[in-house]
Each structure stands twice: as C-alpha cells, then as structure tokens.
Amino acid sequence: MRGREASPGARRDREFEAFVAGAAGRLLHTATLLTAEVPEANPRARRLLALALAQTYAAWDRLRGEDPYDRARQQLAVRFARTAWHTYGRFGAFGRERPDASGALARLTPQERLIVVLLLHEGIAEEQTAALLALSVERVRGIRARAVAVLLHPPRGPAPARMKVAHS
C-alpha cells in the first residue's frame, strides 16, 4: 500500500524536475532581465526564480491542462512587482537609474521593465499583460511606449573631450 502512496508524489517530482530542466534557463534569463542584473552576478534574479519555482511546485497538482511555464512566468512577474512595491513604495514611482544594475533595462523603472520583458521578450499579448498586472490595456501601451522611448533615446553623457592636433 505504501508503494502506491509514494508513486504519485514521485511522479510529480519527476515531472517537475523535467520541467525545471527544460525551462529554468529561460526563466532565469527573464528574471535577470527583470532585475536588470548582469547574468554573471544575479542573486536577486536567482532568488526570484527560486520563489517562483517553489510556488509553481506547490500548485503542480492543480496545473493539469495549464502550461507550467506560464504559471512560473506569472509567479516571476507577480513576485517581481510585489518586491518592487514593498521595496520602493508605489510600484514604478522611483528613479530609473539603479546603481547596482547595468545595461539598457536598468534605465527603466521596475514597472516599465516588467512590461517590456513580458511584451517584448516573453511575447505576452497586451491584454494578458494588462490582466496579469491589473492595469488597463491603454495603460500598458502607454508604459510600453514610454519605456521604448527611454531605450531608444538614452540620455546623452558629457561631450567627448576634443583632441588637440599638433601642427608641424
């Protein structure tokens, strides 16, 4: 009798391990984009992924017919948004530049980064993104447009120093 009781749990563990083996790399990349960390040093992204995978595992038996990647990605997005909310107050209301992040996405607010990653990297439809974040589709479009403008037109740094040419 005990062998039968262990069997569904073992099967669930094998299924989940296979899912993680196939999806963890892409999910970690998504988490790294969200946190704007460099891939070689991304402790916040790894923590975010671990929490999302733990939540996905906890709901594994209820996912029948549902794509576990979608569930894990949703958990990444929700946990990232919640972390940004608790860390900085109103979601997306703080400055763009983060001293501990690098790359083009670091210039975006967390809300802008989340929407850009979901729409452009993950290929989620605007309607689904809006529903996931409890925003209107128009708001998602406006945030995406603002974020893309920031990415396409980065602030200019100081002008390069002029070189003196020696005349002989």
N, C-alpha and C positions, 0 to 999 in steps of 0.2 A: 504494500500500500504506500509506503514511504517513497518508493521509486517513482510512482505516478505523481505524487505531490511535488517532487523536485523537478520533474520533467518540464512543466510549463514555465517555471522560473528559469531553468537552464536554457530552454528555447528562447525565452525573452532576452536573456543575457547575450546569447549568440547573435540574435537578430540586431540587438542594439550595438554590439561590438562591430558587426559588419557595417552597420550604418555609419558609425563613428569612423571606421577605417576609410570609408568612401567619401565622407562629407566633411570631416574635421579640417582638412587643409583649406578648403574653400571658405568654410565658416570662420576659421582663424583669420584668413585674409580679409573677410568682411569686417570682423571685429577690429582688426588692425586699422582698417580704413576709418571705422567709426571713431576710434580713439585717437587717430592721427599720430600714432606712434610709428617708429621705424620698425620694419619687420624683424630686425636682429635684436631689438630691445623693446618688447611689447608686453610688459607684465599686466597692464590693465586689460589689454585685449585678451590675454590668456585667462585672466580671472573672469572676464565677461563670458568667454566661451565656456569655461568650466561650469559656471552657474546656469547658462542656457542649456547645456547638455544635461546637467543634473535635473533640471525641470522637465526636459524632454523625456528623460528616462522615467521620471516619476509618473508621467502621463502615458507611457508607452502602451500599456494595455488598452487605453481608451482611444488610441490613434488609428484603429482599424479603418481602412478606407481613406485615411488622411495621410498626406505626404509628411514624413517626419522631418524632412529638410525644411519645409515651410514652417513647421512648428518650431524648430530650433532657430530659424532665422527670425521668426516673430518674437521669440524669447530674447534673442540678442537685441532686437530693436527696442522692445519694451524695457528691458533692463538698462540699456544704454540711456534711454530717455529718463527713466526713473533716477539713475545715478546723476545725470546732468541736473535734474530738477533739485535733488537733495543737496548736491554739492554747491550749486550756484544760485539757488532760489528759483525764480521764474525761469522756465525752460527756454534757453536760447537768448536770454536777455543780457548776457555778459559779453565782454570784449571778444574779438575774433582771434587775436594772436594768443597762443599758449606758449610760454617759454620752454616747456618740456616736450613739445611736439615739433614735428618738422614736416616739410612737404607742402604742397599746394592746399590740401584739405585742412591743414592746421589754421589757415586763414579764415575758415568758416566757423560760424557758431555751431554748437552741437546739433541744433535743430536743422540748420542748413545742411550740415554734413550727413545727418541721418537721412534726410530726404534725398540728397544727391546719391548716396550709396544705395538706397532702396530703389530709386527710379533708374539710375544710370548703370550702376554696377550689377545689381541683382535683377533688373528688368521687371520690377513690380509695376503694375498699372497704377496710374494716378488715383483711381477710385479706391483700389485696395490699400494704397499707402495712406490715403486720407482716412479710411475707415480704421486702419490699424492705429493711427495717431490721434484719432478723434478730432480731425480737422476737416474743414470743407475742402472740396476739390479745388476751388478757386484759391484758397489759402496755400495749398500745396503747390499749385502752379506759380503763385507769386513768390514763395520762398525759393522754389527751384530757379526761377528766373533771376532772382537777386543773387543766389549762390553761384550760378553760372557766370553772371556778370563779374563777380569777385574773382572767380577762377580765370576768366579770360582777360581781365584787365587788372593785373596785380598792381599794388601801389608801387610807384617808382621810388627807387632809392636815390641817394645823392648822386649827382652827376660825376662821371669819372674824371679824375684829375687829368689835366692836359699835359701832354708830354712836351718838353722843350726840345726843339730840334736845333742842334748845333750847326751853325753855318760856318763853312770854312772858306 
